[in-house]
């Protein structure tokens, strides 16, 4: 699995998680200052979110559909 790191802010999420690039690199997890996302056959899952934000806050900024399970955590609390 490939993990991507990004310094993208909340305002940059739309560009970061927009249409998939044609680079051929498939990342399975993306870690950025506002959240941790997993990419799999079900789509994009929010695993962790920055304190003060919710998965719904992230969804408002994105065209793609996010999903979050009952194991959603605050960043840095595991």
TORPA-4810 file (N, C-alpha, C, O; in nm, 3 decimals):
<nodes>
NODE_1_0.084_-0.119_0.000_0.000_0.000_0.000_0.088_0.125_0.000_0.199_0.124_0.053_X
NODE_2_0.037_0.230_-0.059_0.112_0.355_-0.072_0.043_0.463_0.010_-0.077_0.485_-0.005_X
NODE_3_0.118_0.530_0.096_0.065_0.638_0.179_0.115_0.770_0.122_0.234_0.786_0.095_X
NODE_4_0.022_0.864_0.105_0.059_0.997_0.057_0.053_1.097_0.171_-0.034_1.089_0.257_X
NODE_5_0.146_1.191_0.169_0.147_1.298_0.268_0.124_1.430_0.195_0.180_1.452_0.087_X
NODE_6_0.044_1.517_0.253_0.017_1.646_0.192_0.010_1.753_0.298_-0.033_1.728_0.411_X
NODE_7_0.051_1.873_0.263_0.040_1.987_0.354_-0.085_2.068_0.322_-0.099_2.181_0.368_X
NODE_8_-0.175_2.012_0.243_-0.296_2.083_0.200_-0.383_2.124_0.317_-0.396_2.052_0.416_X
NODE_9_-0.442_2.241_0.303_-0.532_2.293_0.406_-0.676_2.255_0.371_-0.702_2.194_0.268_X
NODE_10_-0.766_2.293_0.458_-0.908_2.267_0.435_-0.953_2.328_0.303_-1.032_2.268_0.231_X
NODE_11_-0.903_2.446_0.270_-0.941_2.513_0.146_-0.889_2.442_0.022_-0.943_2.460_-0.087_X
NODE_12_-0.784_2.361_0.037_-0.725_2.291_-0.077_-0.783_2.151_-0.100_-0.749_2.086_-0.199_X
NODE_13_-0.870_2.105_-0.011_-0.919_1.968_-0.021_-0.985_1.936_-0.154_-0.966_1.827_-0.208_X
NODE_14_-1.063_2.030_-0.207_-1.132_2.005_-0.333_-1.037_1.969_-0.445_-1.063_1.878_-0.524_X
NODE_15_-0.926_2.041_-0.453_-0.826_2.014_-0.557_-0.751_1.884_-0.526_-0.718_1.808_-0.617_X
NODE_16_-0.726_1.860_-0.401_-0.651_1.742_-0.360_-0.729_1.613_-0.385_-0.673_1.514_-0.431_X
NODE_17_-0.858_1.616_-0.356_-0.940_1.496_-0.370_-1.034_1.504_-0.489_-1.140_1.442_-0.491_X
NODE_18_-0.993_1.581_-0.588_-1.073_1.594_-0.710_-1.060_1.469_-0.795_-1.025_1.362_-0.744_X
NODE_19_-1.088_1.482_-0.925_-1.077_1.366_-1.015_-0.939_1.301_-1.005_-0.837_1.369_-0.992_X
NODE_20_-0.939_1.169_-1.012_-0.813_1.095_-0.999_-0.716_1.134_-1.109_-0.754_1.152_-1.224_X
NODE_21_-0.592_1.146_-1.071_-0.489_1.180_-1.168_-0.457_1.057_-1.252_-0.491_0.944_-1.216_X
NODE_22_-0.394_1.081_-1.362_-0.355_0.972_-1.451_-0.210_0.932_-1.431_-0.147_0.875_-1.520_X
NODE_23_-0.156_0.962_-1.314_-0.015_0.934_-1.288_0.012_0.785_-1.276_0.127_0.742_-1.289_X
NODE_24_-0.091_0.706_-1.252_-0.072_0.563_-1.238_-0.041_0.520_-1.096_-0.037_0.401_-1.066_X
NODE_25_-0.018_0.616_-1.008_0.011_0.582_-0.869_-0.121_0.576_-0.792_-0.197_0.673_-0.789_X
NODE_26_-0.147_0.462_-0.731_-0.268_0.445_-0.653_-0.232_0.451_-0.505_-0.168_0.359_-0.453_X
NODE_27_-0.272_0.557_-0.437_-0.243_0.563_-0.295_-0.360_0.504_-0.218_-0.475_0.514_-0.261_X
NODE_28_-0.330_0.442_-0.106_-0.435_0.380_-0.025_-0.471_0.467_0.095_-0.579_0.453_0.152_X
NODE_29_-0.381_0.557_0.134_-0.408_0.646_0.247_-0.344_0.781_0.219_-0.233_0.789_0.167_X
NODE_30_-0.416_0.888_0.255_-0.364_1.023_0.241_-0.370_1.090_0.378_-0.475_1.094_0.441_X
NODE_31_-0.257_1.142_0.422_-0.248_1.209_0.550_-0.222_1.357_0.524_-0.123_1.392_0.459_X
NODE_32_-0.309_1.443_0.574_-0.289_1.587_0.561_-0.326_1.654_0.694_-0.381_1.587_0.782_X
NODE_33_-0.299_1.782_0.710_-0.321_1.847_0.840_-0.466_1.848_0.888_-0.491_1.862_1.007_X
NODE_34_-0.562_1.833_0.797_-0.702_1.839_0.840_-0.767_1.703_0.857_-0.867_1.690_0.927_X
NODE_35_-0.710_1.600_0.794_-0.774_1.468_0.802_-0.683_1.359_0.748_-0.580_1.385_0.685_X
NODE_36_-0.724_1.235_0.775_-0.662_1.117_0.716_-0.771_1.047_0.636_-0.879_1.019_0.687_X
NODE_37_-0.741_1.019_0.509_-0.837_0.955_0.420_-0.784_0.821_0.374_-0.664_0.807_0.348_X
NODE_38_-0.871_0.721_0.364_-0.837_0.593_0.303_-0.912_0.581_0.172_-1.028_0.621_0.162_X
NODE_39_-0.845_0.525_0.072_-0.904_0.504_-0.060_-0.915_0.354_-0.083_-0.815_0.282_-0.074_X
NODE_40_-1.034_0.306_-0.112_-1.053_0.164_-0.138_-1.169_0.143_-0.235_-1.221_0.240_-0.291_X
NODE_41_-1.209_0.020_-0.254_-1.314_-0.009_-0.353_-1.449_0.053_-0.316_-1.535_0.068_-0.402_X
NODE_42_-1.467_0.090_-0.191_-1.593_0.152_-0.148_-1.593_0.303_-0.168_-1.697_0.367_-0.155_X
NODE_43_-1.477_0.361_-0.199_-1.469_0.505_-0.216_-1.366_0.566_-0.123_-1.262_0.506_-0.096_X
NODE_44_-1.395_0.686_-0.075_-1.302_0.759_0.011_-1.360_0.764_0.153_-1.469_0.815_0.175_X
NODE_45_-1.285_0.709_0.247_-1.329_0.707_0.387_-1.245_0.804_0.468_-1.123_0.807_0.457_X
NODE_46_-1.313_0.882_0.551_-1.245_0.970_0.646_-1.214_0.886_0.769_-1.306_0.834_0.833_X
NODE_47_-1.086_0.874_0.803_-1.046_0.794_0.920_-1.025_0.880_1.044_-1.062_0.842_1.155_X
NODE_48_-0.964_0.998_1.022_-0.938_1.090_1.132_-0.965_1.231_1.083_-0.949_1.261_0.964_X
NODE_49_-1.007_1.317_1.173_-1.037_1.455_1.137_-0.981_1.548_1.244_-0.979_1.515_1.363_X
NODE_50_-0.936_1.665_1.201_-0.876_1.762_1.294_-0.977_1.808_1.398_-1.097_1.818_1.370_X
NODE_51_-0.930_1.836_1.518_-1.014_1.887_1.626_-1.092_2.009_1.577_-1.036_2.099_1.515_X
NODE_52_-1.220_2.012_1.606_-1.304_2.124_1.567_-1.372_2.106_1.432_-1.457_2.187_1.394_X
NODE_53_-1.336_2.000_1.359_-1.400_1.971_1.231_-1.476_1.839_1.239_-1.450_1.755_1.325_X
NODE_54_-1.571_1.823_1.149_-1.644_1.696_1.138_-1.631_1.646_0.995_-1.588_1.719_0.906_X
NODE_55_-1.668_1.521_0.974_-1.669_1.466_0.838_-1.763_1.548_0.750_-1.736_1.566_0.631_X
NODE_56_-1.872_1.597_0.807_-1.967_1.679_0.731_-1.901_1.810_0.684_-1.929_1.857_0.574_X
NODE_57_-1.815_1.868_0.767_-1.742_1.990_0.728_-1.656_1.962_0.605_-1.648_2.045_0.514_X
NODE_58_-1.592_1.846_0.603_-1.509_1.809_0.489_-1.595_1.786_0.365_-1.562_1.831_0.256_X
NODE_59_-1.707_1.715_0.385_-1.795_1.683_0.273_-1.846_1.808_0.203_-1.861_1.809_0.081_X
NODE_60_-1.874_1.912_0.279_-1.924_2.037_0.222_-1.829_2.096_0.118_-1.872_2.170_0.029_X
NODE_61_-1.702_2.065_0.129_-1.600_2.123_0.040_-1.563_2.033_-0.078_-1.480_2.069_-0.161_X
NODE_62_-1.624_1.916_-0.083_-1.584_1.817_-0.184_-1.699_1.777_-0.276_-1.814_1.769_-0.233_X
NODE_63_-1.665_1.751_-0.402_-1.765_1.704_-0.498_-1.785_1.552_-0.484_-1.893_1.501_-0.514_X
NODE_64_-1.682_1.481_-0.439_-1.697_1.337_-0.424_-1.763_1.304_-0.290_-1.762_1.386_-0.197_X
NODE_65_-1.819_1.187_-0.281_-1.887_1.145_-0.158_-1.788_1.079_-0.064_-1.716_0.986_-0.101_X
NODE_66_-1.784_1.129_0.058_-1.701_1.070_0.163_-1.787_0.977_0.247_-1.909_0.993_0.252_X
NODE_67_-1.725_0.882_0.311_-1.796_0.806_0.412_-1.709_0.797_0.536_-1.586_0.797_0.529_X
NODE_68_-1.777_0.789_0.648_-1.708_0.780_0.777_-1.779_0.675_0.860_-1.902_0.671_0.866_X
NODE_69_-1.701_0.592_0.923_-1.759_0.486_1.005_-1.757_0.523_1.152_-1.714_0.632_1.190_X
NODE_70_-1.805_0.430_1.233_-1.810_0.456_1.378_-1.671_0.465_1.440_-1.657_0.506_1.555_X
NODE_71_-1.567_0.427_1.365_-1.431_0.433_1.417_-1.361_0.564_1.383_-1.240_0.575_1.400_X
NODE_72_-1.436_0.665_1.334_-1.377_0.796_1.305_-1.320_0.857_1.432_-1.386_0.862_1.535_X
NODE_73_-1.193_0.902_1.423_-1.123_0.956_1.540_-1.080_1.099_1.515_-1.076_1.146_1.401_X
NODE_74_-1.048_1.167_1.623_-0.986_1.299_1.613_-0.837_1.275_1.585_-0.777_1.184_1.642_X
NODE_75_-0.778_1.357_1.497_-0.636_1.344_1.464_-0.550_1.343_1.591_-0.567_1.427_1.680_X
NODE_76_-0.460_1.248_1.598_-0.365_1.244_1.708_-0.418_1.187_1.838_-0.353_1.201_1.942_X
NODE_77_-0.534_1.122_1.836_-0.589_1.069_1.962_-0.589_0.918_1.969_-0.663_0.860_2.048_X
NODE_78_-0.506_0.853_1.888_-0.508_0.707_1.891_-0.400_0.649_1.973_-0.390_0.526_1.984_X
</nodes>
